[in-house]
Amino acid sequence: MDLNFDLHEKQREVFTSTARYKVCAAGRRGGKSYLSAVMLIIEALKSHNRYGTPLGPMAEVWYVAPTYQQGRDIIWNILKALGGWGTPNSVIQTIHENTSTMTMINGRIIKVKGSDRPDTLRGNSLSYVVMDEYAFMKPEVWDMIIQPSLADLRGDALFIGTPSGKNHFYDLWIEAGSGRHGLFMEAFHFCSLDNPIISKEEIEMARTKMSEDAFRQEFEASFEAAGGGAFKSHEFLYADKPVSPGTTYIAVDPAGFGKGDGMVKSNLKRLDECSIAVAEVGADGWFVHDMVHGRWGVRETSLQIIRTAQKYKAAVVGIEGGSLKNAMGPYLEDQMRRLNVYPRIETLTHGGQKKTERILWALQGRFQNGKITMKQDQEWNKWLTDQLLDFPNPLAHDDGPDSLAYIDQIATTIYDHGWIESTYEPLDEWSGY
């Protein structure tokens, strides 16, 4: 059969790009599934890759969705239709419905897979893969399984989907659009209205029924829309200095360390960061002086902590307990002796709470009641507020909110209810509990 695929302008931009890795943020009904199916069929019919390497039946082409059933529902019928299955001139030789596997007329194979069962993805040699709705997959699926499977054939990949806050899909999209990788990676963006077959009236009707954030994310493919919903941008207050003086505390959420004294260098953008929250706690609430953050080795992390304590003259430095804190112990002592700074170090614990509950308990009510103010015009303002707006998206970074929430555990809050003596613990009116 003659293959004649009708692509709209934005789809053609992706199709004709020579980048090896293409990262595309697309709005709902923007045509991403159709584009994915076209790419899969074209790639499966190739006999050689871009480097001239022959591609036989063992060089498989995959479509990977968050779950297998989701992938089958989205792409399977489109693949059969575009491949002409059931017609005399079909480019599909055989189909196995129970495994969602099709063999093309050249013997090459297209498979539908789900990322929710990562062990079933191992051990294959791939020449091409579509990672659909990558925002809803665990990043390790690509980093540890799919990318190595493309390595021997130097295969290509298309990441495509609708944003879900600023998680690993956002990180990859920004990286692809940075220009640092030349023609190796390229970023694309198209919204629902870029698909000419979508009715503008339908889109406008959806706009009237959805929140602004939801509409921007789903139809305009905006990463700026809030991905979590626990915190709202209008709750964020800024000032140059606190209203009244208080006591300064530091809380540290350490990130994992790599081999030796450095972080693991691969996929650095997607790793958690160490976050050091500096807050002055007084009668009017918290004033966040600083959020020091970065991906450092154990020595550098310990140095950043002690320098921050020295700069802000913190009463207490709390560090989340565990193996990472234990690893930093000797280095912290060395830095304290070297800088002649000896802050009180305390161990922070989750207290039996899940992290989401602990962060909401400590921060949500305070932000809603105007009891947290951030120092204005700081580099870290957007970094922290982006994470707060995404929270509690499980695939988004939450290093900043995590460390800031720990201030609640180490700070001595000032209460003045006019009581002389009481055997009851007062309700924390600032946090809302």
Secondary structure, 3 states (H helix, E strand, C coil): CCCCCCCCHHHHHHHHCCCCEEEEEECCCCCHHHHHHHHHHHHHCCCECCCCCECCCCCEEEEEECCHHHHHHHHHHHHHHHCCCCCCCCCEEEEECCCCEEEECCCCEEEEEECCCHHHHCCCCEEEEEEECHHHCCHHHHHHHHHHHHHCCCCEEEEEECCCCCEHHHHHHHHHHCCCCCCCEEEEEECHHHCCCCCHHHHHHHHHHCCHHHHHHHCCCCCCCCCCCCCCHHHCEEECCCCCCCEEEEEEECCCCCCCCCCCCCCHHHCCCEEEEEEEEECCEEEEEEEEEECCCHHHHHHHHHHHHHHHCCCEEEEECCHHHHHHHHHHHHHHHHHCCCCEEEEECCCCCCHHHHHHHHHHHHHHCCCEEEECCCCHHHHHHHHHHHCCCCCECCHHHHHHHCHHHHCCCCCCCCCCCCCCCCCCCCCCC
